[in-house]
């Protein structure tokens, strides 16, 4: 009787393990499918409005184009893998020219062209879960930081 119990117990455990493995495979595949189109439409629209306020001579934000673009796959954007909310925007410009760099050199002109300018759109307020915003080393012509930035309550140092 103990041998029958052992075989029955092992058999049922094998079925449970098989079921668990199949469930994990299904979860991984469905998670990958959800990552294929993760961007939330309202946040995508907010990022597009933000982009329209910027001057982008070097076309750094070209990946943000298109009516069906997934903002989570756009350059500089980091989304939560589960919810699809935009959590981070990384758009630093190139560092300033060195003290001894020739400001008329082609390389320096190209670096300066890489900097974003324009104005910061309040559409960022629609990114309710935005935790990180890096626009350092860009050229916003010494504008004051807009007051709405203080309303981005999820931003963290």
C-alpha positions, 0 to 999 in steps of 0.5 A, a space after each residue: 500500500 505504501 508503494 501505491 501511495 508513493 507512486 500516486 503521490 509522485 504522479 500528482 506532484 508531477 502534474 502539479 509541477 507541469 501545471 505550474 511550469 505551463 502557467 509560468 510559460 503562459 505568463 511570460 508569453 502574455 507579459 511579452 505580448 503586453 510589452 509590445 504595446 505598453 504605452 498608455 494613449 493619454 500619456 503618449 498624447 501628453 508626450 507628443 504635446 511636450 515634444 511640439 513645444 521643444 526645438 529639436 534641431 538634431 531630431 533627437 526625438 524622431 522615435 516619438 513620431 507617429 500616431 501609433 508609436 509606443 511611447 514606452 519604446 521612444 528614446 529617453 522614455 522609461 515606463 513601468 513594465 506592468 502598468 505602462 505608465 511613464 516613470 522617467 524622461 531622460 533627455 540630457 543634452 551634451 555637456 558644455 564645450 570645454 574651456 579650450 574648445 574652439 566654439 567655431 569648430 564643426 564638432 562643437 557646432 554639432 554638439 550644440 545642435 544636439 541640445 533641446 530648446 523651446 518651452 516646457 509644456 504643462 502636458 507633463 502634468 498628465 504624466 501622473 506617475 513621472 518620477 524622474 525628469 532629466 533635461 540637463 545640459 539643454 538650451 532653454 535660453 535661461 527661462 525660469 523653471 515653470 511653476 507647474 513643475 512643482 505640481 509633478 508630485 511623484 518626482 523624486 530626487 
